[in-house]
Amino acid sequence: MTYKRSQRISDEIVKEVSEMIVRSELRDPRISSVFITGVKITENLSLAEIFFTVLGGEAERSDALEGLLHAKGFIRSKLAKRLRMRKIPDIKFSYDSALEKGYKVDEILRGIAGEK
C-alpha cells in the first residue's frame, strides 16, 4: 500500500500545529486548551481542514475557534517554513465532536449497566 502524499502532509500539519499550541507560539489564551485531533486535506493540497477539540463548553469552543481564526495567517506562515512546500494549503478549522459523542455513549452505557 502506498502512503499518499496528502496523508503525509496531513500528519505533518497535525504535528506542527500541535507543537505551536504546546510551545505557546500562538500566545493566545483562547487557544491554550485546544487539542488538534486531525487534518483532512484535499487531494490537490489546496485546503486543509484542521479538526480540534477543547476542554469546556460552548463558550470555550467559540473562543477557541475565534482564537484559531485570528492566528490562521501566523499558522500558515509557520507551516510554510516548517513543511517547505511551494504552496501551503488554505486552512479551515472545524470542531471535532467525536470525543463529546464518545462521552455521551459512555454515559448511556454506564446508565444501562447501573440499571441491571
N, C-alpha and C positions, 0 to 999 in steps of 0.2 A: 504494500500500500504506500502510495506517495503522500508525503506530508505537504499539503498545499502551502504556497507562499502566503496566501491570505491568513491561514491559520497561524503560521509562524509570526506574522506581523501582529495579529490579534493577541497572541500570548505575550509578545514584547510590550505592547501597549498596556496590557493589564499590569505587567511587572513595573514598567516605568511610572505610570500614573500612581500606582500604589506606593511606590517609593517616594514620589513627590509629596504625597499626603503624610506618610510616616515621618519623613525628614522635615516636615513643616516648611517645605519650599514654597508652598502656596500662601502661607501666612494669613489665612482667613479662618477665624474661629468657627465659622459656619461649616467648614469642611473637615474639621479635626476628627469628627466621629464617623466619617464616611469610609465605607469599605467598597472597593471595586470588586464586583463579582464576575464580570465577564465582558467581552467585547465581541460584537458581531460586525464583521467588515464585509463590504460588498466585494464581489469578485474583481471588479475593476479598480479596487482600492481607493475609491473616491469618497466613501463615507464610512466612518467608524462609529457605531452606536455603543457607547460605554454604559454598562449597567452598574448601578450602585445600590447599596442599601445603607441605612443609617440607624443608629440607636435612637429610640424615641418615637414620638408620634407624628401626626400630620404636620405640626408646626416645624419640627426638626427636619422633616423630609422636604418641606417647602423651602426652608432656609438653606439646606444643603444644595438643593437644585439651583437656587439663586446664586449661591457662592460658586458652584461649579461653572455656571454660565458666565459669571463675572471673570473667572480665571481661564476661560476657554482659549483665549489668544495666547496667554502665557504657557498653557499646557501644550498647545500646538507648536510654539516656538521651541520649547524644551524637547519635545518629541522629534522635531526636525534635526536638532543637534545630536540627540542620542541614537536615533534609528538610522541616520544617514541615508534617508530616502530622498529622491529627487522631488517628489510631491507628497506632502503629508495629507492624509485624508481629512476631510471636514469632520468635525466632531459633533455628535448629538448625545445628550445624556438622557437616560431613562431609568426610572426607579425599578428595581428588581423586587417584586413582591413575593418571590418564591419562598424566601425564608419565613416571611409572615404567614404564608399559606401553610407551610410546614408546621409552624407552631399551632395553628388552628386545628390541623388534622391531629396533631399530637394531643391537644386538649380534648378533642372529641373521643379519641381512643382511650385516654385515661378515664374519661367520664363513663364510657361503656364498661371498662374494666372495673371501675368502682361500683357499678350497679350490680355486678354479678357476685 
